[in-house]
Every structure is written in structure tokens, then in C-alpha cells.
Amino acid sequence: MRKLLYIAIAVLLLGACKAGKRYQGANVLVPGQFKTGLTDAELMPSDTVNTDSIPKIGNANILWWESFDDPVLIDLIQKALLYNRNALIATERIMQARYALKIQNANFLPMIGAEASAERGNFLFNQIGQVNELFIAGSGLYWELDFWGRIRNLSDAARFNLLSSEYGLQSIQISLISDVASTYFNLLQAREEYEIAERNLALRDSMHQIIQLRFDKGIVPQTDVDQSQILKAIAAGSVPRFQRKTVQLENSLSFLVGMNPMHIATGKSLTEQKVGIELTGFSPSDLLSNRPDIIAAEYSLMAQNSQVGVAKANRLPTISLNATLGIISNNISDLSLKNPLWNLGGQLAGPLFFWGQLRRQVDIEQSKEYQALFSYENTVLNAFREVGDLKIEISTLMEEINIAKERKASALNAQFLSGERYSQGITSYLEFLESQRQAFDAELELVQLQQQLLSAYARMYRATGGGPVVQ
């Protein structure tokens, strides 16, 4: 009785052992705030944060795009979330990870199989010469006792990979929403540029006809006709360029929503899009909780930490139980429960001389863990950079847009006045041409800046993990 007690205590102690170390988080140097100025004077000091103490929220606002209140954009993003192939692939990866977790968890349970055999020969029952028959039917059991945590580590790795896949899907969805919105805003820009180019071409064609009539009457020299023809050709050349850009953006947007290339209608113009979006109370440390790609990268690191434990457990002996239960007979008609067959046993098997292969496998898994750690740190650093870049981009674009609006108004007014002065013979045609060029450039610049601001908001949604961008 005492021996059985000692054996039970030994089994419990061995069962508490687990090869490898528990994941204890990664130490990350987090800045006090995002850098948006030309110097570091305004920055708060950085702190070292252990990620084990940071909750993994990943609470993305998937309905963020509705803040733009553009029904066409809303419809495109909804289609993209349903039909984009990268999103569908990520969904299947989650299913694959779930199946892998179920497979690993099944290893905690005994494996039971069934077998039936029939034999006939002159070498049965250790007898030679006499022909005998042997019939067996039964089931076998094999159960590996997870003393060193090999199976637990495999299960943990599968669970962490599943979580990484789930946050990976969320990251793809956020990026997809951002890409669709940015491409849509680029399409709005291209169509407005096309309209500006057509208006400019019509204006220059009309002006060329007027100058041609004035030349025919001997009022203006040939150089004015030639210059007006050159400007008309330049304006005509910009029309197919913007037409090409529009079609290519439609094709890109069709691809993002999982459709063949098609014409895409647009809703509100760039100036009608709502841009009342701002970051409120959002700090760099919030990225560690909110960005799904950061969370996915850490779960990948945790999975690799478990794989190190698996490699270490493989260097230790495995202990298993096996059993057989069935029936046996040398006559098939007597094969029944009256002739039972059973056995029960245990097995201890372990590596002896593998010439360092198992140790090197541990080294390989530890190297992979370092790689996963560096990949995680790189993801975090990139997140800090992206948000800082976008904060300064949004603030400076707002300033540029205000300046561009003033420039456009002044340029259009100057174009009108120069045209009047030229018609009255007060100024030269060169002055009028320059005013036309400046007006055309001012209109295009304002459209480009408006698109850049909207696209920056879309990228900020992705950079912050989809959560803190609010209306």
C-alpha cells in the first residue's frame, strides 16, 4: 500500500512538471506621446512597458466608414468585407487554426482503435508442421501521459495561433476598409480632375477660336495664335490622362470588392465628404491594446514560446499506457466473449544517442522565438511611426487646404480679369496665358489636397487599429 502511495505521489509531481518557461510578456519602450514637431522638445519621456500587463482589446470600429455618410462608399465597403478574396482567405485560416487546436486537444485523451485479423499456417502457437488457424477481434488503447507538458505546449501553441489568426482577420478587415476608402477618394479626385481638364479644354478651345478670328482681322500677331494652339493641345493632352487614371482606379476598386472590372458610380464629391474626425485622448500605449496586427504578432510570439517547450520536452522520455481487450479463437465459430483476450501495460521510451539533433532542434525553436520577438517589436515601432506621420500629415494638410482655397479664388479672379484686359488690348496674351495656367493648377491642387486629407483619415483609421477615430 505504501509503495502505491509513493508511486501516486511521484506521478503527481511529474505531472506538475512542464518543459519550457511560461510566456512572461515582451518589454517594449513606449514613447509618452506621438512625435509631430520638428524637435523632441515637446515629447514626454519614454517608459518600458511589459505587454503581459496590457489588455488585448482589439476593439475595432468596423462601421467607421458610415461617418462619411456616402451611400456608395458604404455599399463598396460592405461588398469588400463579404467578397474580398484576402478576407475570405483569412477567414479560412481561422477555421484551419480551430481544427488544428481540436486535433492537439484530442491528444490529452487516450487513442482507441479497433482491429480484427485472421491467420492460417503451419507456424502458429510456436508449432511447426501442423496447420492451425487464429482469429482475433478487439480494440487497443494508447495513452501518452503528459508528464513534461509536451502535449500542453502543443495545445497552447495551437490556441495562440488561433487567436493570432482571429486578430489577423480583424487587421485585414481594417486595412481593407482603409484601402477601399482611400481608393474611392482617389477615384473622386480623378473624376473631378477629368471635369476640370474638360472645362479647361473647352475654355482654351473657345479662346483659340477668338484669337484666330482676331488674327484673321489683323488685330493680333501669329505668335498669339500659335501660343493659344499650344495651350489647347496641352489641355487636350490632360483629358485622356485623367480618363486613364479614372478607369484604372475603377479596376482597382473592383478588385478590392472582389468583382471583375466594372464601372463604379460615385456619390458625394470630395468637398461634400465629412471630415469631422479627430483623435481624442489617444496615446502610444493604446496602440498595444488596439491594433490587431500588434496583438496578432504577440500571439505568434506566444505560440513560438510554446514550441520551445515542445522541443525541450522531446528530449525527455515519454511515458504511456497501452491496453488491449478482445476475443481470440482458433475456430471462427468459437469467436465469442467466452474466449476473452486482454493485456495492460506501460511504456517508457526516450532518446539515448541522437548526436545533438534534439538539442539543435531546441536551438532552432529558440531562434524562431527571437525572430518572432523582433517581428513583434518591428510591428510596434511601425505603428508608432505610422500614427505620428499621419497626425502631422492631417494637421499640415488642413493648413495647405486653407491656403489652396485662397489661391484658387485669387487665380480664378485673376484669370477673369486678365481675359477682360486682353480683350480690351490692355495686356499681353502672355499674361493671360499665365493666369489661365495658374487657375488650372490651383483647381487641380485643391482637389489633390482634399483627396489626400480624406485618404489620410482612412489610413489613420487603420494605423490606430480602427478604434479611436471618432466623429
N, C-alpha and C positions, 0 to 999 in steps of 0.2 A: 504493500500500500504506500509506504514511504517512497519507494522508487517511482511509482506512478506520479506521486505528487511532485517529486523533483523534475521528472520529465515534463509535466504540465507547466511548471514554473519556467523551465528552460525554453519551452515553446513560446510562452507569452513574452519572455524577454527578447527572444529572437524576432518575434513578430513586431516588436516595437522598433526594431532597427530599420533604417532606411538609408540606402546608399545615396550619396549626393547631399547637397545642402539646400535648405529651403530658400526660395527666392526672397530677397530682402529689399527689393526696390533698387532703383538707379539714382545716383546722386547727380543732379542737374543744376548748373549755375543759371539762375533765373534773374534777368535784369529787373530793376524796380519799376521801369516804365519803358515804353517804346521810344526809340530814338527818331525824332522828327526834325531836329535842328541841325545847324551846321557845326556845332560843337557839342562836347559832352557835359557842358556846364549845367544843363538843366536835368541831367539824368540822376536818378536815385541810385544808391549803391546796389550791387547785385547780391543775391543770397543763394546759398547752396540748399536745395530742396531735395528731400528724398521722396521719390514718387510713390513709395509704399504708403505714405500718409496723405496722398492726394486722391480724392474720389474720382472714379472714372464715370463721368456723366454722359458725354457724347450726345447731348440733347439738342439735336439739330432741328431747326425750324424748316421743315420741308415745304411748308406753304408760304415761305418768304416772298416768292415772286408775285403773290397776289397784291403786295403793297404797290406794285406799279400800275395796277388796275387797267391792264391791257388784255382784253379777252383773247386776242390772237396769241400773245406770248404765253398766257396761262394754258391755252389748248396745246401749244407746241411742247411745253414742259411736261404736261400730263402724258402726252404721247411718248415723249422721250423716256420717262420713267417706266412706261409699260413695254416699249418695244426696242429700246436701245440694246444692241447686242452685248456690249460690255457689261451693262447692268444685269442682263439675263445670265451671262457667264458667271458673274459674281454671286448671283442667287444660287446657281447650281453648285458653286464651290461651297456654299454654306451647307447645302444638302449633303455633299460629299463629306464635309467635316463632321456632320452629325452621324452619318453612317460609320465613319471611322471611330468616333467616340463610342458608339454602341458595340463595335467589334472589340475595342480594348476593354470596355467594362465587362464584356462576356468572359474575359479571361480570369475574372475573380471567381467564377463558378466552375465546378467540375465539368469536364468534357465527357459526354456519354455517347458511345457508339454501339452499333449492333453488327453481329457477324454470324454467318452460317457457312458451314463447309461440309463437304462430303469427300471421302478418300477411299480408295481401294488399291491394294497392292500386297506384295509379299514381304514388306518391311514395315509392319505396324506392330505396336506394342513390343518393340525390341525383339521381334521374332522374324527369322528369315526362312523363306521356303513356303510357309503356309499363307495362303491368300486370305486377307482379312478386310473388313470394311469398318469405317469410322465416320460417324455422323455427329456434328456438333452444331448447336444453335444457342446463342446467348448474347449478352451485352457486356461491354467493358467500360470502365471508368478510369479517367486520368485527371488528377487534380494537383496542380502546382501550388505549393504553399508559398505565399509571397513574403518570405522572411526578410529579404533585403530591399523590398519596395520596388522591384523591377516592374511589376505589373501596375503598381500605383503610379510610378513615374510615367509609364506609357499612357495611362489613363489621364493623368494631369496634362501631359503634352497634347493629347488629342482634344481635351477640353479647352486648353488655351488656344489651340489652333482654330477651334470652332468660334471662340469669342473674337479672335483676330479676323476671321472671315466675316463675321457679322458686322464688325466695325469697318472692315474693308468695303463692304457693300454700301454702308452709310457714307463712307468717304467718296465712293464712286458716284452715288446719287447727288451729293452736294456738288462735286465737280461737274457733273452732267448738267445740273440746273444752272450753274455759273456759266458753263460753256454755251448752252443754248441761249441764255440771256445775252451774253456778250456777242455771239454771232448774230442774233436778232438785231441788236443795236447797230452792229456793223452793216447789216442789210438796210436798216433805216437810213443810215448815213449814205450808203451807196445810191439809194434811190433819190435822196434829196440832192446829192451831188449831180446825179443824172439830170434832174429837173433844172438845177442851176445852170448846168452846161447847155441844155437845150435853150433856156431863156437867153443865155449869153450869146449863143449862136444866132438866134433869131434877131437879137439886138444888133449884132455886128453885120449880119446879112442886110438888115434894113439900112444900117449906116453906110455900108458899101454901095448900095444902090443909090443913096442920096449923093454920095461923093462922086459916083460915076456920072450922074446927071449934071453935077456942078462942073465936073471936068469937061463934059461934052459942050458945056456953055462957055468954057474957057475961064471959069472962076478960080479953079484950084489946079495945081500942077499934077503931073503924072505920079510924082512920088507919093502924094496923098492917096491916090488910087491903089498904088502898089502896097502901101502900108496897110490900108484897110483890107485888101485882099489877103495879106499875110495873117492879120488878126482873125479874119474869118476862117482861114484854114486851120489856125491854131485852135480856135473854138470848136470847129468841126471835128478835129482830131481827139478832143477830150470826150466827146459823146460816146464813141464806141469803147473807149477805155473804161468809162463808168458803167456802160452796159455790160461789158465783160465781167467787171467786178461784181455786179449785181447777180448775174447768172451763177458765177462761181460760189458766191455766198449762199444762194438758194440751194445749190447742190450740197454744200457743207451742212446746212441746216437740215436738209432732208436726211443726210446720213446720220446726224445726231439723233433724230427722232425715229430712226430705224426704217426709213422709207426709201424707195427709189427716187432719183432726182425728179423734182416736180416744182411747179410754180407755187410760191408761197405768198399769200396775201399778207399785208401788214395792217396793223391797227393804228394806234396813235403815233403821231410824229415824235421826233426826238424832243422837241420843246414841250410836248404835252405829257411826256412821261414824268411820273412823280419821282422826285429825288430827295424827299424829306426823310432821309435815313441817316442815322448817326450812331456812333459808338458811345455808350454811356456806362461809366464805371467798369470798364473792361481793362484788365491788367494782363501782363505777360503770363503770370502763373495760371490764369484762367484757361490759357491755351492747352495746358497739360490735361485739363479735365474735359475740355470741349471738343478739341479737334479729333475726329475719329481716326485719322491716319496716325496720329501720335499714340492713341490708345491701342490701335491695331499693332503698331510697331512694338509696344511694350509687351503685349500678349505674345507676340512672336518671340521676344526675348525670354519670357517666362517659359514658353514651350521648349526652347532650346536648353534652358537651365534644367528642365526635367529630363531631356535627352542625355545630359551629362550624367544624371543619376542612373539612367538605364545602362549606360556604358560602364559605369563603375559596378553596378550590380552584376553585369555579365562576367566580371572577373571572379565572382564568388560562386560557390556551389549552389545548385538548385536542389530543393527537397520536394519530393512529390509522393502522392499516394496513388496506388492503382488497385483496381479490383475487377474481378470477372465473375459473372453469375449467369448460368445457363444450364443446358441439359446435354447429355452425351450418351451415345449408344453405338454398338457395332451392328445394330439392325435398325433400319429406319422405322420399322413398325413398332419398335420399343422406345422410340424417341419421345419421352414424356417427362413430367415432373418427378416421376418415380426414380429417375436417374439424374440427380442434380450434379452440377459442376460449379465449383466456386473457388476463388482464391482471393487473398487480401495481402497486400504488401506495401512496402515503401521503397523509395529510391533516393539516393544522394549521388549526384553527379556534378563534377566540376572540372574546370580546366587544370591541367598539370604542366605540360610543356607546350606553350604556344609561341615561344620565342619572341615575346614582346608585342604580339599582334593586338592583344586586348588592351594593353597599356597605351599603345599608339592610338587605338580607337578612342580611348578616353581623351587623349591629347587632341584628336581631331574634333571631338564634340566640344571641348573647351574652347578651341579656336573658333568654332562656329558661334559659340556663345559670345565671345569677344566681338565677332563680326556683327552679331545681332545688336549688341550694346552700342557699337559705333554707328550702326544704321539708325538706331533709335535716337541717339544724340544728334545725328545729322538731320533727322526729321524735325527735331525740336528747334535746332538752330535755324533751319529753313523757315519754320513757322514764325519765329521772331522777326526774321528778315522780311518776310512777305507782308506781315501786318504793318511793320514800320514803313516799308516802301509805300504801301497803299494809303496810309494815313497822310503822309506828306504829299502823295500824288493827288489825293482828293482835295486837300486844302489849297494846294497851289493851282489846281485846275479851276477851282471856283474863282480864284483871283484872275486867272487868264481869261475865263469866260466873260467876266465883267468888263475887262479891258477890250476883248474882242467884240462885244456888243457895241461899245462906244466907237470902235474902229469901223465896224460895218456901217453904222448910222452915218458917220462922217464921210466914209468912202462913197456911199450911195448918193449923198447930198453933193459931194464934190463932182461925181460923175454927171449928175444932172446939170449943175452949174457950168461945168466945162463944156457940155454939149450945147447949152444955150450960148455961151460965149463964142464957141467955134462957129455956130450957125450965124452969128452976127459979125463974124470976121474979126473978133476982138483978140482971140488967142490962136495959137498954132494947133495943128492937128496932133502934133506930138504930145502936147499937154493933155488933149482929150483922150488919146490912146492910153497914156499913163494912168489917167483917172479911171478908165474902163478896167485896166488890168488890176489896179488896186481894189476896185469894188468886187471884181470876180474873186480875187484871192481872199478878201475879207469875208465874203459869204462862205467860201469853202472852209476857211479856218474855223469859223464859228461852229459850223456843222461838225467838223472833226473834233473840236474840243468838247462839244456836247456829247458826242458818242464816247469819247474817251472817259468822261466823267461817269456816264452810266455804266460802262464796262468796268470801271474801277470799283463801283459799288458792287457789281456782280462778283468780281474777284475778291472783294473784301468779305463777302458772304462765305466764300469758300475758305479764305485764309483764316477766318475766325471760327471755323467749324460749324457754321450755319446757325449759331445760337444768339450771339449778342447783337446782331444787326436788327434794329427795331425801327418801327415807324414813328 
